[in-house]
Amino acid sequence: MAGKTDRVKDSNRFSIISNINRCYVCGTKDNLHIHEVFGGSNRAKSKEWGLVIALCGTHHNMSNAGIHFNKSLDEHVKKQAEKYWILEYCDKNLSAEEKIKEFIKVFGKNYLEEDEVL
């Protein structure tokens, strides 16, 4: 598995999930906020591994539809991020269980069921 050692500056954030020039939810290019999928103690890791998405203000934190208030959206995005991380960084020959363990080593928690792993 590839490792990340350099800290990513905010201006150099990248996403392995989606285009960060459009809102992940609605596709608008207006009023974009970059959201680290795994925040708190994992915020820097989200930046390092490309687990960030763009969200318009409405889908970020300026309405009840925002990811910070919408648990369903937050859980969906975390699951998608874990899937993309596994596809991008895990050895393809690992079992689903082993891939999940690799993710847990980095982010401390699994968000997927074993049958959701590609």
N, C-alpha and C positions, 0 to 999 in steps of 0.2 A: 504494500500500500504506500502511496506517495505521502510524503509529509510536508507540512507547511512550517517554515521557520521564520519567515519575515513577517513583520506586522504590516498590515495593509492600511495606508492612510485613507481617510474618508474620501478624498478626491480620487483615489484609485480603486474604489470598490468595484467588484465585478460580481456577476451572478451566473451560477450554473443552472439556475431554475428558469429564469425568464429575462426578457428584455427590460433593462432598468430605465428605458426611456418612455415606458408606458405603464399605466396602472395595471397591476397583476389581475385585478378583479374586473374593471370596466374598460380598460384599454385607453383611457384618456391620457393625453400628454400634459395636461394642465395641473398645476399645484402639486407636483410630485414630491413625496417624502420617501427617503430610502429607509427601509425597515429591516433590521436584523431579525431573522426568523427566530433564532434562539438568543434571547436577551440575557440580562443579568450577568452572571459570571461567565456565560458563553457568548456574550456579545462580540468580543474580539475574535473568538473562534469562528463565529458566523461570517465575519468579514474576511478572515484568512482563507476559509474554505469556499467562499462564494455563495454562502447561504443568506443572501439578501434579496429583497424584492422591492420594486417601486410600488407605492400605493398613493393614490390621490388623497387629499385631505379627508374626504368623506370616508374612504375605506381604510384610513390609517387611524386617526384619533379625533376627528372633528364631528362625528355623529355616532349614533348607536350601531350603525352598520360597520363601523371601524373595527379593525382587527383587535384593538385593545379592549373592546367592549363586546365583541362577538365571538364567543367561545368556539362555536362551530367553525367559523372561518379560521380562527387561530389554529385549531386542531388539524383542519384540512391542510393548511400551509405547512405545518410542522411535519405531517406525514409525507407530503410531497417533497419537502426538503430532504428528509431522510432517504427517500427513494432515489432522488437525484444524486445525493452524496454516495450512496451505495453503488449506483451505476458508474459514477465518475471515478471513485477512488478505491473501490474494493476489487480484489482479485476475482475474476469471473468464475474461477474454479471453486471458490468457497461455497459452502452450503448456506442456505438462508439463515440458519442459526449462527453460523460463524460471521456472516456479514453484519447481522444485528449486533453481535458482540464487539465487532470492530467499531461500529458507530457508538456504542455505549462507552468504549474506551476513550473516545474523544469528547462526546457530549454528555455522558453520564446517565442517559436515559434513552429508552427505546419508545418510539411512538407507533410502531407498526406491529401487526400480527405477523407471524411467520409466513402465512400464505399471501401476504401483501408484498413480500420481497420478490423482486424480479430475478 
